[in-house]
Structure formats: C-alpha cells, structure tokens
C-alpha cells in the first residue's frame, strides 16, 4: 500500500521531467535551423557591402575618363542602311505590338520564373561570382537587336559600332550634349527627361555610347585603381566587348542632388527612386539591380539603364526577372 502511494506521488514529477526534456530537444532543433539560415544570409550581405569599397570613387573616375574619351556621335545612317524600311522610317528589331499596360503579361513571351541563381549562359562559383567563364562566345544575335544579350559570357565584336549613332543633345536632357547614343533611343530618352522634369526631378546623362577602344581605357583605369587586381575591377567594370555601353543604347544617369555623381551617392536620391519606378515606361531597364550579382556578375549600379524598347520593357518589368535572365530566355 505504501509503495503504491509512492509511485503515484512520483508520477507528476516524471511527466514534468519528460516535458522539459522534449522542449529542450525542440529548442536545439530550432537553434540549428536558425543558425544555418543566418549563415547563408550573411554571405549575400557581405557581397552587397563590397559595393561601397568598389564604387566610392566611381564618380571621380568617370570624370577623369571622360577627358580621355573621343567624341563618337557621327550619325551613321545612309540611304542603303538596313535600319530603315522602304518608307524611310526606322525599324526596331524585336519591338513587339502595343502592350496592354494594365495586363502586360497577356502579350508577353512566356518565361521560366523558377531559374536557379546564376548568370545566363555559364556557371559560376558563388564565392567567385565576378569571374569570367573560361570560354567566351560571340553574341548570338545581331548587335543592333534591342534584345541581344551582352554579358561576361557573350562578347560584342571588336569592330562593332552602331550605324545610327547621334549626338544625344537633341533630347535636351541635361548633360546629353556631346554624348553619343543610337537614334532609336532618342525619342524615349527625350520623353523620359521631360517627364522627370515635370515631376520636379533633376536628371542628367553622365555617359552613353563607348567604343571597344574606349572601354579598353575604361577597364584599364579601374584595374589601376585596384593596384592591378583584375578580379576586383571585374566586379564593377566590364572588359572590352562585354560592356552594354558599346551597344549605344545604354545610359548612365546622374543628378544635381549629388553633384552629378554616380556610384553609391546616386543611390537613395529622388532621381534614382524616380528612375526605378518609371524608366521602364520609356523602354529603359535597370541592368544591375541590388542583390543581382549572382545573375549579372557585377555589383549593383542604380544609375545604369539599357534601352530595350517600350513594349519589351513592359514585359521585362512584369516578369520580375533580372534583365540578363529575361534577355537570355526571350532573345536567344
């Protein structure tokens, strides 16, 4: 009788100890998964933090390089140019029919949204995301095509120069005079600049077209800034033939909010926010977004926009993909 009472009295204590043990095991499991998730997240954060070091003097470097850059704004159009149709009007390769902006996906090409992180066309080691692939290939489309993919895998010909280069000063966007770009971007760049002005935003053109030879000087300059370390320069400067600026459809924007800078000081300005929300409406797509390093091979550049056409830009925006990934799917 006394033994039964003892066992009965100890039963609540045993149950309590069992519950405590179960909670401790559960806590250990939760801590394991939390630690794993935290360590994976810190890897990307460290990459983003590198942008401050690599871009802190970017604006000063651009000013110095602009003094070396030759003026290349001669208009290459002729009566026999392939860029004009029989009526004399300019044709835009791969420009789609008018998009319904309320539902752009209705007329857009299908894309795979489940692609794993990584630049299109080649594989990278996540620890060396800025490296060039061992094998470089020529671009797979006509360089005049608005949807041609130019990245660290696909290279433009050394002798490629757009035939319809013109002085962008005709757009009346501040800073555009003396800068070159393709004729195909003129109307929309003018409209973008006017829309920004109407909204009280100051925008200016920092740079436009760069030839292959000019990109040699640009890349070599940044290598010298990094004391000869090409791996560091590769994080934010393209090697010759791999720059979107050679297409003549890419603009680096700036603003008087930061003294006509580019780099980290441009990020966070009203001009940067306005472009992020509105540039696509005028056919310009952000090439190198925040946390896009594993897709592009470059650190973020909030000032760098490439013209792909108004309808194409609506489809790109609707997809939510990094520009290179979208171009690889719809343009190859």
C-alpha positions in Angstrom: 0.0 0.0 0.0 2.7 2.5 0.9 4.7 1.5 -2.3 1.7 2.3 -4.5 1.3 5.7 -2.9 5.0 6.5 -3.5 4.8 5.6 -7.2 1.6 7.6 -7.6 3.2 10.7 -5.9 6.3 10.5 -8.2 4.3 10.2 -11.5 3.8 14.0 -11.9 7.5 14.6 -11.4 8.4 12.1 -14.1 5.9 13.7 -16.5 7.3 17.2 -15.8 10.9 16.0 -16.5 9.7 14.4 -19.7 8.1 17.6 -20.9 11.2 19.6 -20.1 13.4 17.2 -22.0 11.2 17.3 -25.1 11.2 21.1 -25.0 15.0 21.2 -24.8 15.3 18.9 -27.8 12.9 21.0 -29.8 14.8 24.1 -28.8 18.1 22.6 -30.1 16.5 21.7 -33.4 15.1 25.3 -33.8 18.5 26.8 -33.0 20.2 24.5 -35.6 17.9 25.7 -38.4 18.1 29.3 -37.3 21.9 29.2 -37.4 22.0 27.6 -40.8 19.6 30.2 -42.3 21.6 33.1 -40.7 24.9 31.9 -42.1 23.5 31.6 -45.7 22.0 35.1 -45.5 25.2 36.7 -44.3 27.0 35.5 -47.5 24.9 37.7 -49.7 25.1 40.6 -47.3 28.9 40.6 -47.4 28.8 40.8 -51.2 26.4 43.8 -51.2 28.6 45.5 -48.6 31.6 45.3 -51.1 29.9 47.8 -53.3 30.9 50.7 -51.1 34.6 50.0 -51.5 34.4 49.3 -55.2 32.2 52.3 -56.1 33.2 55.0 -53.5 35.3 56.9 -56.1 33.4 55.8 -59.2 32.2 59.3 -60.0 35.6 60.9 -59.8 36.9 58.1 -62.1 34.2 58.7 -64.6 35.0 62.4 -64.7 38.7 61.6 -65.4 37.9 59.1 -68.1 35.5 61.4 -69.9 38.5 63.6 -70.6 40.1 60.7 -72.5 37.0 59.7 -74.4 36.8 60.7 -78.1 33.6 62.2 -79.5 31.9 59.5 -81.4 28.5 61.0 -82.3 28.6 60.9 -86.1 25.3 59.6 -87.5 25.9 56.5 -89.5 22.6 56.3 -91.3 22.7 56.2 -95.1 20.2 55.7 -97.9 21.1 52.0 -98.1 21.1 51.3 -94.4 19.3 48.2 -93.1 17.9 50.2 -90.2 15.3 51.9 -92.4 12.4 50.4 -94.3 11.2 51.4 -97.7 9.3 54.4 -96.3 12.4 55.7 -94.7 11.2 55.1 -91.2 13.5 53.5 -88.6 12.7 49.9 -87.7 13.4 48.5 -84.2 14.3 44.8 -84.2 12.2 42.7 -81.8 9.9 45.6 -80.9 6.5 44.0 -80.1 3.0 45.1 -80.8 1.5 47.5 -78.4 1.3 46.1 -74.8 -1.7 46.5 -72.6 -0.1 48.1 -69.6 -2.9 47.1 -67.3 -2.1 43.4 -68.1 1.2 43.3 -70.0 1.6 39.6 -69.5 -1.2 39.0 -71.9 1.1 39.8 -74.9 4.4 38.9 -73.4 6.5 35.8 -74.2 6.4 33.1 -71.6 9.4 32.9 -69.2 10.5 30.4 -66.6 10.4 32.2 -63.2 12.0 29.2 -61.4 15.5 29.5 -62.7 18.3 29.0 -60.1 20.6 31.9 -59.3 23.4 32.3 -61.7 24.3 34.3 -64.9 22.6 33.1 -68.0 24.8 31.1 -70.4 27.5 29.9 -67.9 28.0 28.7 -64.4 29.9 30.4 -61.6 31.3 29.6 -58.2 29.2 31.6 -55.7 32.4 32.6 -53.9 33.8 34.0 -57.2 30.7 35.5 -58.8 32.5 38.2 -60.7 34.8 35.8 -62.6 34.6 35.5 -66.4 33.9 32.0 -67.8 36.8 30.0 -69.3 35.2 30.1 -72.8 34.0 33.4 -74.2 31.4 33.2 -77.0 30.3 35.8 -79.6 26.8 37.3 -79.1 24.1 35.1 -80.6 22.1 37.9 -82.2 22.7 40.9 -84.4 24.3 43.5 -82.1 21.8 46.0 -83.5 19.0 43.9 -82.0 17.5 45.5 -78.9 17.4 42.1 -77.2 20.9 41.0 -77.8 22.5 39.6 -74.6 25.9 41.1 -73.7 27.4 39.8 -70.5 30.6 38.1 -69.3 29.9 35.0 -71.5 28.7 36.7 -74.7 31.0 39.3 -76.3 30.5 42.0 -78.9 32.8 42.1 -81.9 35.7 44.5 -81.6 34.7 46.4 -84.7 31.1 46.7 -83.9 29.9 50.3 -83.9 26.2 51.2 -84.3 25.4 52.8 -87.7 22.8 55.2 -86.3 24.9 56.9 -83.6 23.8 60.5 -83.0 24.5 63.3 -80.5 22.1 62.9 -77.6 22.0 66.6 -77.2 18.8 66.6 -79.4 17.0 65.1 -76.4 17.5 68.2 -74.4 18.3 66.2 -71.3 20.8 68.0 -69.2 24.4 66.7 -69.8 23.4 64.9 -73.0 25.2 67.2 -75.4 28.4 65.7 -76.6 27.3 62.2 -75.5 26.5 59.6 -78.2 23.7 57.1 -78.5 21.7 55.3 -81.1 18.9 57.1 -82.9 16.4 54.5 -81.7 16.6 55.8 -78.1 16.3 59.5 -78.8 12.5 59.9 -78.6 12.0 57.9 -75.5 15.0 59.5 -73.7 13.6 62.9 -74.5 10.2 61.9 -73.1 11.8 60.4 -70.0 13.7 63.5 -69.3 10.7 65.7 -69.8 8.6 63.5 -67.5 11.2 63.7 -64.8 11.3 67.4 -65.1 7.5 67.7 -64.9 7.7 65.7 -61.7 10.3 68.1 -60.2 13.2 65.6 -60.7 16.6 66.6 -62.0 18.1 64.0 -64.3 21.3 64.3 -66.4 23.2 62.0 -68.7 26.6 61.0 -67.3 27.7 58.7 -70.2 26.3 57.0 -73.2 28.0 55.1 -76.1 31.5 53.8 -75.6 33.5 52.2 -78.3 35.5 49.0 -77.8 38.7 51.0 -77.7 37.3 53.5 -75.2 36.3 50.5 -73.0 39.9 49.3 -73.0 40.9 52.6 -71.5 38.0 52.5 -69.0 38.7 49.0 -67.8 42.5 49.6 -67.6 41.8 52.7 -65.5 39.8 50.7 -62.9 42.4 47.9 -62.9 45.0 50.6 -62.0 42.7 51.9 -59.2 42.7 48.4 -57.8 46.5 48.2 -58.0 46.4 45.8 -60.9 43.9 43.4 -59.3 41.7 42.5 -62.2 39.4 40.3 -60.0 38.4 43.4 -58.1 37.9 45.6 -61.2 35.8 42.8 -62.7 33.2 43.3 -60.0 32.1 46.7 -61.5 33.9 47.3 -64.8 33.3 45.4 -68.0 36.2 44.2 -70.1 36.2 45.4 -73.8 33.5 43.8 -75.8 31.4 42.9 -72.7 30.1 46.4 -72.0 26.5 47.3 -72.7 27.7 50.8 -73.4 29.1 49.6 -76.8 25.5 48.9 -77.9 24.8 52.6 -77.9 21.5 52.0 -76.1 22.8 52.3 -72.5 22.8 55.4 -70.4 24.4 56.2 -67.0 22.2 58.8 -65.4 23.1 61.3 -62.7 21.5 64.2 -60.8 22.4 67.5 -59.3 21.2 66.1 -56.0 24.6 64.5 -55.6 26.7 66.9 -57.7 26.3 64.9 -60.9 27.7 61.8 -59.3 27.3 58.1 -59.9 28.1 55.3 -57.5 26.8 54.9 -54.0 26.0 58.6 -53.7 23.4 58.3 -56.5 21.6 55.5 -54.8 18.9 57.0 -52.5 18.4 60.2 -54.4 15.0 61.3 -55.7 16.3 60.8 -59.2 17.3 57.2 -58.5 13.9 56.4 -57.0 12.1 58.1 -59.9 14.0 56.0 -62.4 13.4 52.8 -60.5 9.6 53.5 -60.7 9.3 55.0 -64.2 12.2 54.3 -66.5 10.6 51.1 -67.9 7.7 53.1 -69.1 10.1 54.7 -71.6 11.8 51.4 -72.6 14.8 51.6 -70.2 15.6 48.6 -68.0 17.8 48.5 -64.9 20.7 46.2 -65.8 22.4 45.6 -62.5 20.0 45.6 -59.5 20.6 45.2 -55.8 21.3 41.6 -54.9 21.7 40.7 -58.6 25.4 39.9 -58.5 24.9 36.1 -58.9 22.8 36.8 -62.1 24.9 39.6 -63.7 28.5 39.2 -62.4 28.5 42.8 -61.4 27.9 44.9 -58.3 24.6 46.9 -58.2 24.5 50.0 -60.4 21.4 52.0 -59.7 22.3 54.6 -62.4 22.8 52.2 -65.3 19.9 51.7 -67.7 19.7 49.9 -71.0 17.0 50.7 -73.6 15.2 47.6 -74.9 12.0 49.2 -76.3 8.8 50.3 -74.5 6.9 47.1 -75.1 9.8 44.8 -74.3 10.5 46.8 -71.1 6.9 46.3 -70.0 7.2 42.6 -70.4 10.6 42.5 -68.6 9.1 44.6 -65.7 6.1 42.3 -65.5 8.3 39.1 -65.3 10.2 40.3 -62.2 13.4 38.8 -63.6 16.9 40.3 -63.7 17.3 41.8 -67.1 20.1 39.3 -68.3 17.9 36.3 -67.3 14.9 37.7 -69.1 17.0 38.5 -72.3 18.5 35.0 -72.2 15.1 33.4 -72.3 13.3 35.6 -74.8 16.1 36.8 -77.0 18.3 33.8 -77.6 
